[in-house]
Amino acid sequence: MTASTIMGGAPLVVGLGGTLRANSSTERALRYCLESVEQQGGRTKFFSGPDLDLPMYAPHELERTPKALELVGALRDADAVVVGSPGYHGAISGLVKNALDYIEDLREDPRVYLDNAPWGCISCAYGWQAAVGTLGQLRSIGHALRAWPTPLGVAINSADQIWDDGGLLVDTAVQGQLDMLATQLLAFARAAWETA
């Protein structure tokens, strides 16, 4: 049970990912998904690329930067997590992987890692091969962290016309997928509350 469960509040969905480039495709997709979560009654907290610019994770080092402590604290309180990564050379980015490595700090919590938490995945890459491969890696990482990857994961081919010149999502199929991902995150978070 997380703090929001105990307090009777709306589920908290923590989103993390993107790149160090502001307003990247991955960041925009995550923002859209989290906005959909809020429209459906959830609460959100988002850690974009610059928030994830952390020292390389070292489990033997006990000191943590304020940004790392904030990220780990939010993940500790999360009822669900949605992660977005660009596909770099067919794999998740080092930035996102390093941030996810900080979840190791939850290994001795009452809820170990992200046990029983819904885990949504979004990947963006310039081509389907990297987008789908990256999505598979994100799902595998969720399993390793004891989370429950949602049935739907969203792979976005950035070579397609997904965004308009102002950065708005114009692909209706991708809109529908991101809305469905938000719905699944909330539904499974609420179901986890009922079985806790």
Backbone as ProteinMPNN parsed JSONL, in Angstrom:
{"seq_chain_A": "MTASTIMGGAPLVVGLGGTLRANSSTERALRYCLESVEQQGGRTKFFSGPDLDLPMYAPHELERTPKALELVGALRDADAVVVGSPGYHGAISGLVKNALDYIEDLREDPRVYLDNAPWGCISCAYGWQAAVGTLGQLRSIGHALRAWPTPLGVAINSADQIWDDGGLLVDTAVQGQLDMLATQLLAFARAAWETA", "coords_chain_A": {"N_chain_A": [[0.838, -1.193, 0.0], [0.502, 2.198, -0.797], [1.186, 5.609, 0.218], [-0.888, 7.203, -0.806], [-2.942, 5.369, -1.075], [-3.499, 4.691, 1.567], [-4.335, 7.148, 2.51], [-6.623, 7.453, 1.072], [-6.725, 8.803, -1.314], [-6.642, 9.828, -4.822], [-5.208, 7.626, -7.296], [-1.65, 7.745, -7.644], [0.291, 8.367, -10.358], [3.447, 7.998, -11.503], [5.518, 9.413, -13.866], [8.352, 8.93, -15.919], [11.112, 9.809, -17.95], [12.325, 10.516, -21.295], [14.539, 12.771, -22.975], [17.656, 14.594, -22.79], [17.161, 16.72, -24.332], [14.917, 19.29, -24.447], [11.393, 18.935, -24.712], [11.307, 16.664, -26.306], [10.236, 13.947, -28.475], [9.624, 11.703, -26.916], [9.275, 12.838, -24.38], [7.043, 14.471, -24.922], [5.12, 12.515, -25.525], [4.921, 11.165, -23.061], [4.002, 13.291, -21.457], [1.493, 13.72, -22.631], [0.212, 11.27, -22.029], [0.217, 11.391, -19.203], [-1.349, 13.661, -18.813], [-3.753, 12.616, -19.706], [-4.165, 10.707, -17.718], [-4.681, 12.446, -15.55], [-7.042, 13.659, -16.482], [-8.692, 11.523, -16.226], [-8.995, 11.231, -13.56], [-6.761, 10.66, -11.98], [-3.696, 11.34, -10.126], [-0.574, 12.927, -10.87], [3.004, 12.807, -11.281], [5.861, 14.04, -12.802], [8.992, 13.238, -14.161], [11.163, 14.557, -16.2], [13.637, 14.453, -18.883], [15.906, 16.286, -18.062], [15.519, 16.147, -15.273], [16.363, 13.633, -14.781], [19.024, 13.587, -15.056], [21.336, 12.336, -13.544], [23.948, 11.33, -11.203], [25.938, 8.467, -12.1], [24.46, 5.453, -11.138], [25.433, 3.981, -8.131], [25.465, 1.355, -6.143], [26.892, 0.909, -3.778], [27.514, 3.384, -2.833], [26.256, 5.594, -0.485], [25.423, 8.193, -0.416], [23.13, 10.481, -1.866], [22.01, 12.618, -4.451], [19.948, 15.605, -4.234], [18.065, 15.538, -6.38], [18.027, 12.812, -7.023], [17.057, 11.715, -4.624], [14.499, 12.843, -4.623], [13.351, 11.609, -6.877], [13.457, 8.844, -6.159], [11.874, 8.933, -3.872], [9.382, 9.681, -4.955], [8.853, 7.452, -6.573], [8.647, 5.532, -4.606], [6.223, 6.254, -3.472], [4.486, 5.845, -5.551], [1.554, 4.66, -7.154], [1.343, 3.644, -9.616], [3.486, 3.407, -12.484], [4.796, 5.025, -15.326], [6.967, 4.695, -17.974], [9.07, 6.246, -20.306], [11.157, 5.919, -23.114], [13.61, 6.972, -25.47], [14.594, 5.221, -28.432], [17.747, 4.34, -28.663], [20.172, 3.332, -30.771], [18.871, 0.899, -30.985], [18.112, 0.296, -28.387], [17.161, 1.061, -24.919], [17.741, 4.354, -23.64], [20.802, 5.438, -22.067], [20.435, 7.389, -20.132], [17.776, 6.99, -19.209], [17.954, 4.32, -18.33], [19.874, 4.508, -16.284], [18.469, 6.112, -14.448], [16.395, 4.359, -13.799], [17.876, 2.418, -12.503], [18.194, 3.476, -9.979], [16.015, 2.59, -8.595], [16.79, 0.442, -7.211], [17.327, 1.348, -4.677], [15.01, 0.91, -3.311], [14.973, -1.623, -2.401], [14.837, -2.661, 0.205], [12.463, -1.804, 1.175], [9.071, -1.926, 2.569], [7.296, -2.482, 0.417], [8.883, -4.089, -1.86], [11.063, -2.913, -4.326], [9.064, -2.237, -7.046], [6.878, -3.759, -6.441], [3.972, -5.337, -7.514], [2.958, -3.061, -8.721], [1.36, -1.28, -11.372], [2.874, -0.929, -14.579], [3.614, 1.096, -17.102], [4.655, 1.434, -20.525], [6.41, 3.357, -22.907], [7.83, 3.901, -26.008], [9.928, 5.71, -28.234], [11.2, 6.029, -31.432], [13.21, 6.48, -34.371], [12.0, 4.774, -36.535], [10.52, 1.514, -36.861], [11.779, -0.825, -35.934], [13.679, -0.177, -33.885], [11.921, 1.131, -32.146], [10.095, -0.872, -31.341], [11.861, -2.804, -30.286], [12.974, -1.38, -28.141], [10.703, -0.966, -26.601], [10.172, -3.598, -25.801], [12.393, -4.03, -24.129], [11.863, -2.203, -22.046], [9.572, -3.365, -20.959], [10.628, -5.79, -20.015], [12.365, -4.839, -18.03], [10.482, -3.793, -16.251], [9.268, -6.209, -15.377], [11.49, -7.309, -14.029], [11.627, -5.589, -11.897], [9.519, -6.35, -10.404], [7.11, -5.302, -11.096], [3.929, -4.885, -12.83], [3.697, -5.005, -16.097], [1.569, -3.185, -18.233], [-1.054, -4.48, -20.364], [-1.097, -3.086, -22.81], [1.502, -1.56, -24.511], [3.145, 1.301, -25.775], [4.537, 1.891, -28.791], [6.182, 4.224, -30.713], [6.734, 5.436, -33.884], [8.868, 7.724, -34.799], [9.463, 8.626, -37.291], [7.144, 8.901, -38.65], [4.371, 11.206, -39.203], [3.668, 12.36, -36.409], [3.426, 14.512, -34.715], [2.406, 17.958, -34.838], [3.668, 21.079, -36.258], [3.757, 22.702, -34.046], [4.209, 20.999, -31.991], [2.078, 19.511, -31.069], [0.189, 16.55, -30.509], [-0.962, 14.832, -33.24], [-1.599, 12.476, -34.436], [-4.152, 10.301, -34.523], [-4.355, 7.599, -33.892], [-2.151, 7.116, -32.223], [-2.851, 8.877, -30.183], [-5.14, 7.552, -29.18], [-3.963, 5.193, -28.251], [-2.262, 6.138, -26.199], [-4.147, 7.254, -24.488], [-5.539, 4.917, -23.808], [-3.503, 3.536, -22.498], [-3.197, 5.179, -20.233], [-5.713, 4.722, -19.078], [-5.51, 1.966, -18.477], [-3.378, 1.984, -16.625], [-4.543, 3.358, -14.44], [-6.787, 1.739, -13.905], [-5.612, -0.713, -13.178], [-4.095, 0.117, -11.013], [-6.099, 0.795, -9.193], [-7.291, -1.694, -8.908], [-5.221, -3.08, -7.678], [-5.229, -1.816, -5.215], [-7.588, -2.841, -4.14], [-6.982, -5.479, -3.674], [-5.012, -5.386, -1.834]], "CA_chain_A": [[0.0, 0.0, 0.0], [1.243, 3.447, -0.82], [0.608, 6.663, 1.054], [-2.161, 7.667, -1.358], [-3.931, 4.352, -0.771], [-3.846, 4.829, 2.978], [-5.033, 8.42, 2.676], [-7.868, 7.421, 0.323], [-6.674, 9.732, -2.43], [-6.592, 9.292, -6.177], [-3.929, 6.961, -7.572], [-0.528, 8.559, -8.099], [1.041, 7.78, -11.464], [4.723, 8.682, -11.703], [6.078, 9.253, -15.199], [9.746, 9.333, -16.05], [11.73, 9.513, -19.236], [12.623, 11.603, -22.217], [15.949, 12.98, -23.296], [18.142, 15.878, -22.27], [16.633, 17.762, -25.223], [13.578, 19.66, -23.998], [10.27, 18.742, -25.618], [11.557, 15.548, -27.218], [9.045, 13.14, -28.774], [9.334, 10.857, -25.763], [8.723, 13.709, -23.326], [5.686, 14.872, -25.319], [4.226, 11.359, -25.39], [4.702, 10.971, -21.629], [3.133, 14.376, -20.974], [0.126, 13.459, -23.105], [-0.311, 10.16, -21.239], [-0.04, 11.847, -17.838], [-2.527, 14.543, -18.88], [-4.911, 11.727, -19.799], [-4.354, 10.168, -16.365], [-5.327, 13.487, -14.746], [-8.414, 13.82, -16.97], [-9.455, 10.351, -15.782], [-9.117, 11.256, -12.106], [-5.535, 10.32, -11.274], [-2.697, 12.367, -9.847], [0.662, 12.601, -11.578], [4.281, 13.496, -11.044], [6.647, 13.747, -13.995], [10.429, 13.493, -14.156], [11.6, 14.591, -17.598], [15.059, 14.217, -19.101], [16.827, 17.008, -17.169], [15.349, 15.661, -13.897], [17.008, 12.32, -14.705], [20.463, 13.769, -15.261], [21.817, 11.956, -12.213], [25.221, 10.593, -11.207], [25.794, 7.042, -12.375], [24.028, 4.747, -9.925], [26.451, 3.156, -7.476], [24.771, 0.838, -4.964], [27.723, 0.957, -2.571], [27.563, 4.779, -2.379], [25.021, 5.898, 0.231], [25.036, 9.584, -0.643], [22.27, 10.704, -3.015], [21.741, 14.018, -4.747], [18.535, 15.943, -3.995], [17.232, 15.057, -7.489], [17.882, 11.359, -6.887], [16.169, 11.472, -3.486], [13.132, 13.182, -5.032], [12.89, 10.563, -7.788], [13.232, 7.613, -5.405], [10.718, 9.173, -3.004], [8.161, 9.634, -5.764], [8.622, 6.056, -6.969], [8.21, 4.843, -3.382], [4.819, 6.603, -3.252], [3.712, 5.646, -6.78], [0.608, 3.558, -7.313], [1.629, 3.14, -10.955], [4.628, 4.082, -13.106], [4.887, 4.967, -16.782], [8.337, 5.014, -18.363], [9.263, 6.475, -21.735], [12.559, 6.013, -23.528], [13.931, 6.94, -26.892], [15.36, 4.058, -28.864], [19.088, 4.71, -29.112], [20.896, 2.171, -31.277], [18.083, -0.296, -30.746], [17.973, 0.001, -26.959], [16.777, 2.216, -24.117], [18.847, 5.297, -23.456], [21.564, 5.35, -20.82], [19.821, 8.312, -19.182], [16.616, 6.338, -18.603], [18.4, 3.121, -17.611], [20.514, 4.922, -15.038], [17.413, 6.541, -13.523], [15.704, 3.162, -13.321], [18.763, 1.71, -11.581], [18.0, 4.022, -8.636], [14.947, 1.851, -7.925], [17.465, -0.49, -6.298], [17.247, 1.91, -3.329], [13.753, 0.46, -2.708], [15.081, -3.074, -2.199], [14.513, -3.059, 1.573], [11.186, -1.196, 1.553], [7.968, -2.887, 2.747], [7.0, -2.899, -0.948], [10.206, -4.211, -2.476], [11.082, -2.342, -5.68], [7.74, -1.74, -7.427], [6.076, -4.973, -6.375], [2.537, -5.279, -7.771], [2.557, -1.77, -9.284], [1.245, -1.233, -12.826], [4.075, -0.397, -15.234], [3.336, 1.423, -18.491], [5.863, 1.619, -21.32], [6.323, 4.132, -24.14], [9.123, 4.052, -26.684], [9.935, 6.53, -29.438], [12.431, 5.847, -32.2], [13.09, 6.801, -35.787], [11.88, 3.491, -37.209], [9.786, 0.553, -36.047], [12.63, -1.841, -35.307], [14.188, 0.341, -32.608], [10.795, 1.45, -31.259], [9.558, -2.111, -30.779], [12.905, -3.401, -29.451], [13.075, -0.594, -26.906], [9.499, -1.267, -25.82], [10.388, -4.905, -25.17], [13.339, -3.876, -23.023], [11.173, -1.551, -20.934], [8.681, -4.356, -20.342], [11.475, -6.727, -19.27], [12.826, -4.154, -16.82], [9.338, -3.786, -15.337], [9.175, -7.54, -14.762], [12.605, -7.469, -13.084], [11.341, -4.755, -10.738], [8.321, -6.941, -9.79], [5.928, -4.55, -11.508], [3.046, -5.541, -13.787], [3.542, -4.24, -17.338], [0.204, -3.149, -18.756], [-1.189, -5.208, -21.633], [-0.738, -2.206, -23.915], [2.686, -0.714, -24.509], [3.023, 2.188, -26.936], [5.733, 2.12, -29.601], [5.927, 5.335, -31.629], [7.714, 5.619, -34.95], [9.031, 9.178, -34.963], [9.588, 8.954, -38.715], [5.796, 9.249, -39.105], [3.909, 12.544, -38.817], [2.965, 12.172, -35.135], [3.272, 15.818, -34.076], [2.368, 19.085, -35.768], [4.817, 21.975, -36.117], [3.743, 23.273, -32.701], [4.484, 19.963, -31.011], [0.861, 18.859, -30.603], [-0.035, 15.206, -31.021], [-2.004, 14.871, -34.266], [-1.879, 11.117, -34.894], [-5.271, 9.856, -33.691], [-4.087, 6.247, -33.401], [-1.26, 7.247, -31.069], [-3.666, 9.467, -29.114], [-5.968, 6.501, -28.608], [-3.116, 4.265, -27.503], [-1.797, 6.778, -24.967], [-5.319, 7.337, -23.613], [-5.795, 3.571, -23.296], [-2.454, 3.246, -21.522], [-3.583, 5.896, -19.01], [-6.856, 3.997, -18.51], [-5.032, 0.719, -17.891], [-2.596, 2.292, -15.426], [-5.458, 3.698, -13.354], [-7.628, 0.579, -13.584], [-4.823, -1.716, -12.469], [-3.733, 0.679, -9.71], [-7.268, 0.666, -8.311], [-7.462, -3.132, -8.63], [-4.187, -3.45, -6.697], [-5.704, -1.323, -3.905], [-8.658, -3.71, -3.643], [-6.434, -6.768, -3.26], [-3.942, -5.183, -0.838]], "C_chain_A": [[0.872, 1.241, 0.0], [0.531, 4.469, 0.06], [-0.741, 7.11, 0.524], [-3.272, 6.658, -1.107], [-4.436, 4.526, 0.655], [-4.677, 6.093, 3.203], [-6.36, 8.451, 1.915], [-7.885, 8.363, -0.865], [-6.701, 9.039, -3.769], [-5.246, 8.62, -6.408], [-2.883, 7.947, -8.091], [0.23, 7.791, -9.177], [2.295, 8.614, -11.669], [5.216, 8.362, -13.11], [7.528, 9.671, -15.195], [10.261, 8.944, -17.42], [11.922, 10.752, -20.072], [14.104, 11.627, -22.522], [16.39, 14.286, -22.66], [17.729, 17.033, -23.17], [15.201, 18.052, -24.807], [12.565, 19.406, -25.107], [10.542, 17.664, -26.672], [10.249, 14.791, -27.466], [8.651, 12.289, -27.574], [8.721, 11.671, -24.633], [7.297, 14.114, -23.663], [4.701, 13.723, -25.155], [3.914, 11.086, -23.919], [3.772, 12.043, -21.065], [1.683, 14.139, -21.384], [-0.513, 12.354, -22.263], [-0.658, 10.611, -19.822], [-1.201, 12.835, -17.785], [-3.8, 13.713, -18.961], [-5.204, 11.076, -18.448], [-5.098, 11.183, -15.503], [-6.776, 13.693, -15.174], [-9.306, 12.673, -16.516], [-9.461, 10.208, -14.257], [-7.882, 10.868, -11.315], [-4.685, 11.541, -10.969], [-1.409, 11.953, -10.535], [1.852, 13.389, -11.032], [5.178, 13.072, -12.191], [8.102, 14.152, -13.791], [10.901, 13.399, -15.604], [13.116, 14.45, -17.669], [16.0, 14.956, -18.167], [16.718, 16.577, -15.699], [16.078, 14.339, -13.674], [18.509, 12.389, -14.925], [21.153, 13.597, -13.913], [23.206, 11.335, -12.307], [24.962, 9.123, -11.535], [25.461, 6.322, -11.07], [25.144, 3.846, -9.415], [25.848, 2.621, -6.185], [25.573, 0.917, -3.683], [27.879, 2.381, -2.035], [26.235, 5.128, -1.718], [24.538, 7.321, 0.017], [24.195, 9.682, -1.915], [22.067, 12.199, -3.207], [20.277, 14.326, -4.419], [17.612, 15.449, -5.115], [17.008, 13.555, -7.394], [16.936, 11.013, -5.742], [14.715, 11.768, -3.843], [12.553, 12.095, -5.936], [12.558, 9.288, -7.014], [12.023, 7.77, -4.485], [9.407, 9.102, -3.759], [7.837, 8.207, -6.183], [8.159, 5.213, -5.776], [6.712, 5.067, -3.163], [3.917, 6.254, -4.43], [2.766, 4.451, -6.665], [0.776, 2.903, -8.678], [2.769, 3.982, -11.516], [4.494, 3.949, -14.616], [6.259, 5.495, -17.178], [8.388, 5.192, -19.869], [10.739, 6.603, -22.061], [12.65, 6.174, -25.031], [14.661, 5.636, -27.192], [16.693, 4.52, -29.412], [19.841, 3.447, -29.512], [20.2, 0.873, -30.904], [17.834, -0.626, -29.296], [17.513, 1.254, -26.207], [17.995, 3.102, -23.903], [19.546, 5.061, -22.12], [20.964, 6.234, -19.74], [18.668, 7.635, -18.449], [17.05, 5.115, -17.802], [19.06, 3.484, -16.285], [19.478, 5.367, -14.012], [16.682, 5.334, -12.948], [16.569, 2.359, -12.349], [18.611, 2.224, -10.152], [16.858, 3.331, -7.888], [15.534, 0.79, -6.999], [17.425, 0.028, -4.86], [15.965, 1.501, -2.604], [13.804, -1.022, -2.321], [14.711, -3.528, -0.8], [13.232, -2.41, 2.083], [10.149, -2.283, 1.854], [7.435, -3.386, 1.398], [8.344, -2.918, -1.663], [10.127, -3.757, -3.929], [9.708, -1.743, -5.998], [6.744, -2.9, -7.423], [4.59, -4.68, -6.53], [2.059, -3.935, -8.323], [2.396, -1.892, -10.803], [2.42, -0.464, -13.428], [3.746, -0.164, -16.704], [4.619, 1.755, -19.233], [5.554, 2.378, -22.606], [7.725, 4.205, -24.733], [8.938, 4.89, -27.942], [11.269, 6.334, -30.153], [12.159, 6.165, -33.657], [13.132, 5.496, -36.575], [11.259, 2.466, -36.275], [10.693, -0.427, -35.323], [13.129, -1.375, -33.944], [13.057, 0.64, -31.632], [10.267, 0.194, -30.577], [10.594, -2.797, -29.881], [13.035, -2.689, -28.116], [11.877, -0.854, -26.006], [9.649, -2.602, -25.1], [11.346, -4.831, -23.999], [12.68, -3.225, -21.813], [10.255, -2.529, -20.208], [9.493, -5.343, -19.498], [11.989, -6.11, -17.974], [11.7, -4.082, -15.796], [9.163, -5.117, -14.632], [10.261, -7.727, -13.706], [12.38, -6.677, -11.803], [10.053, -5.176, -10.02], [7.055, -6.159, -10.089], [5.126, -5.374, -12.51], [2.951, -4.683, -15.045], [2.093, -4.311, -17.837], [0.125, -3.962, -20.049], [-0.769, -4.365, -22.834], [0.556, -1.463, -23.616], [2.644, 0.091, -25.793], [4.391, 2.4, -27.575], [5.387, 3.168, -30.654], [7.073, 5.449, -32.621], [7.81, 7.108, -35.255], [9.25, 9.59, -36.406], [8.232, 9.315, -39.315], [5.433, 10.652, -38.63], [3.029, 12.407, -37.57], [2.578, 13.514, -34.523], [3.134, 16.885, -35.153], [3.561, 19.999, -35.504], [4.895, 22.625, -34.738], [3.982, 22.255, -31.608], [3.255, 19.268, -30.466], [0.709, 17.493, -31.27], [-1.207, 15.225, -31.998], [-2.351, 13.487, -34.812], [-2.955, 10.523, -33.983], [-5.058, 8.44, -33.153], [-3.185, 6.287, -32.171], [-2.001, 7.886, -29.898], [-4.482, 8.393, -28.406], [-5.158, 5.52, -27.78], [-2.66, 4.87, -26.184], [-2.944, 6.961, -23.98], [-5.635, 5.974, -23.002], [-4.747, 3.162, -22.265], [-2.77, 3.928, -20.199], [-4.728, 5.177, -18.308], [-6.398, 2.721, -17.829], [-4.22, 0.967, -16.621], [-3.506, 2.563, -14.231], [-6.295, 2.491, -12.934], [-6.851, -0.446, -12.774], [-4.342, -1.195, -11.118], [-4.89, 0.524, -8.729], [-7.51, -0.798, -7.955], [-6.444, -3.597, -7.595], [-4.586, -2.982, -5.296], [-6.679, -2.329, -3.308], [-8.122, -5.044, -3.143], [-5.368, -6.642, -2.181], [-4.463, -5.424, 0.574]], "O_chain_A": [[1.867, 1.314, 0.722], [-0.563, 4.23, 0.571], [-1.653, 7.373, 1.308], [-4.429, 7.045, -0.941], [-5.639, 4.509, 0.912], [-5.616, 6.091, 4.0], [-7.146, 9.382, 2.094], [-8.957, 8.69, -1.375], [-6.774, 7.812, -3.846], [-4.251, 8.997, -5.79], [-3.188, 8.854, -8.866], [0.745, 6.7, -8.932], [2.211, 9.804, -11.975], [5.318, 7.199, -13.498], [7.899, 10.65, -14.548], [9.903, 7.905, -17.974], [11.712, 11.878, -19.62], [14.818, 10.639, -22.349], [15.584, 14.998, -22.061], [17.923, 18.196, -22.816], [14.359, 17.153, -24.814], [12.842, 19.632, -26.285], [10.055, 17.755, -27.799], [9.273, 14.979, -26.741], [7.468, 12.171, -27.256], [7.756, 11.239, -24.002], [6.43, 14.105, -22.789], [3.576, 13.927, -24.7], [2.767, 10.806, -23.571], [2.863, 11.741, -20.291], [0.762, 14.33, -20.589], [-1.658, 12.491, -21.831], [-1.711, 10.25, -19.297], [-1.957, 12.847, -16.815], [-4.812, 14.064, -18.355], [-6.366, 10.913, -18.077], [-6.044, 10.824, -14.802], [-7.649, 13.883, -14.327], [-10.525, 12.822, -16.43], [-9.886, 9.18, -13.729], [-7.949, 10.757, -10.091], [-4.925, 12.631, -11.488], [-1.174, 10.765, -10.76], [1.72, 14.452, -10.427], [5.255, 11.888, -12.521], [8.404, 15.247, -13.318], [11.023, 12.308, -16.162], [13.791, 14.342, -16.645], [16.831, 14.315, -17.524], [17.702, 16.632, -14.962], [16.376, 13.964, -12.539], [19.184, 11.361, -14.975], [21.504, 14.566, -13.24], [23.602, 10.863, -13.372], [23.877, 8.606, -11.268], [26.094, 6.548, -10.039], [25.721, 3.057, -10.164], [25.73, 3.37, -5.215], [24.992, 0.987, -2.6], [28.328, 2.567, -0.904], [25.185, 4.968, -2.339], [23.366, 7.62, 0.246], [24.507, 9.046, -2.922], [21.965, 12.951, -2.238], [19.457, 13.412, -4.335], [16.501, 14.993, -4.842], [15.904, 13.078, -7.658], [16.104, 10.116, -5.875], [13.808, 11.047, -3.429], [11.396, 11.705, -5.777], [11.484, 8.717, -7.199], [11.234, 6.837, -4.337], [8.431, 8.533, -3.27], [6.677, 7.798, -6.153], [7.365, 4.285, -5.938], [6.011, 4.16, -2.714], [2.696, 6.359, -4.315], [3.127, 3.39, -6.155], [0.397, 1.748, -8.873], [2.994, 5.114, -11.088], [4.124, 2.891, -15.125], [6.662, 6.587, -16.779], [7.825, 4.395, -20.619], [11.481, 7.304, -21.374], [11.867, 5.588, -25.778], [15.267, 5.031, -26.308], [16.756, 5.042, -30.525], [20.113, 2.591, -28.671], [20.842, -0.118, -30.554], [17.384, -1.73, -28.991], [17.477, 2.352, -26.762], [19.135, 2.644, -23.979], [18.95, 4.551, -21.171], [20.978, 5.875, -18.563], [18.584, 7.694, -17.222], [16.552, 4.901, -16.696], [18.821, 2.826, -15.272], [19.595, 5.035, -12.832], [16.385, 5.291, -11.754], [16.039, 1.69, -11.462], [18.872, 1.482, -9.205], [16.747, 3.474, -6.671], [14.849, 0.297, -6.103], [17.483, -0.764, -3.92], [15.846, 1.724, -1.399], [12.783, -1.603, -1.955], [14.305, -4.677, -0.623], [12.943, -2.455, 3.278], [10.32, -3.431, 1.446], [7.153, -4.575, 1.246], [8.875, -1.868, -2.027], [9.234, -4.168, -4.67], [9.245, -0.844, -5.297], [5.881, -2.999, -8.296], [4.018, -3.885, -5.784], [0.852, -3.7, -8.383], [3.213, -2.542, -11.455], [2.895, 0.52, -12.86], [3.614, -1.119, -17.469], [5.561, 2.291, -18.649], [4.579, 2.09, -23.3], [8.687, 4.532, -24.038], [7.919, 4.791, -28.626], [12.334, 6.46, -29.548], [11.017, 6.123, -34.115], [14.139, 5.152, -37.193], [11.439, 2.528, -35.058], [10.392, -0.82, -34.196], [13.013, -2.102, -32.958], [13.205, 0.431, -30.428], [10.021, 0.196, -29.371], [10.24, -3.316, -28.823], [13.188, -3.331, -27.077], [12.02, -0.95, -24.787], [9.296, -2.723, -23.927], [11.138, -5.495, -22.983], [12.91, -3.646, -20.679], [10.175, -2.517, -18.98], [9.086, -5.691, -18.389], [12.042, -6.778, -16.942], [11.931, -4.285, -14.604], [8.936, -5.155, -13.423], [9.995, -8.24, -12.619], [12.883, -7.05, -10.744], [9.556, -4.465, -9.147], [6.04, -6.332, -9.415], [5.577, -6.42, -12.978], [2.189, -3.717, -15.06], [1.484, -5.38, -17.854], [1.126, -4.114, -20.749], [-0.153, -4.876, -23.769], [0.68, -0.813, -22.578], [2.15, -0.4, -26.808], [5.283, 3.006, -26.982], [4.417, 3.016, -31.397], [8.238, 5.546, -32.234], [6.927, 7.677, -35.898], [9.225, 10.781, -36.718], [8.166, 9.958, -40.363], [6.101, 11.217, -37.765], [1.803, 12.347, -37.666], [1.529, 13.636, -33.891], [3.676, 16.742, -36.249], [4.373, 19.722, -34.622], [5.968, 23.049, -34.308], [3.962, 22.597, -30.425], [3.356, 18.509, -29.503], [1.055, 17.31, -32.437], [-2.32, 15.593, -31.625], [-3.307, 13.35, -35.575], [-2.701, 10.269, -32.806], [-5.534, 8.118, -32.064], [-3.425, 5.577, -31.195], [-1.807, 7.487, -28.75], [-4.509, 8.334, -27.176], [-5.61, 5.066, -26.729], [-2.669, 4.191, -25.157], [-2.746, 6.838, -22.771], [-5.962, 5.883, -21.818], [-5.072, 2.513, -21.27], [-2.625, 3.312, -19.143], [-4.72, 5.036, -17.085], [-6.844, 2.417, -16.722], [-4.364, 0.232, -15.644], [-3.265, 2.056, -13.136], [-6.487, 2.25, -11.742], [-7.365, -0.988, -11.795], [-4.193, -1.972, -10.175], [-4.684, 0.164, -7.57], [-7.89, -1.108, -6.826], [-6.763, -4.414, -6.732], [-4.316, -3.666, -4.308], [-6.611, -2.637, -2.118], [-8.737, -5.676, -2.284], [-4.874, -7.645, -1.668], [-3.709, -5.3, 1.539]]}, "name": "protein", "num_of_chains": 1, "seq": "MTASTIMGGAPLVVGLGGTLRANSSTERALRYCLESVEQQGGRTKFFSGPDLDLPMYAPHELERTPKALELVGALRDADAVVVGSPGYHGAISGLVKNALDYIEDLREDPRVYLDNAPWGCISCAYGWQAAVGTLGQLRSIGHALRAWPTPLGVAINSADQIWDDGGLLVDTAVQGQLDMLATQLLAFARAAWETA"}
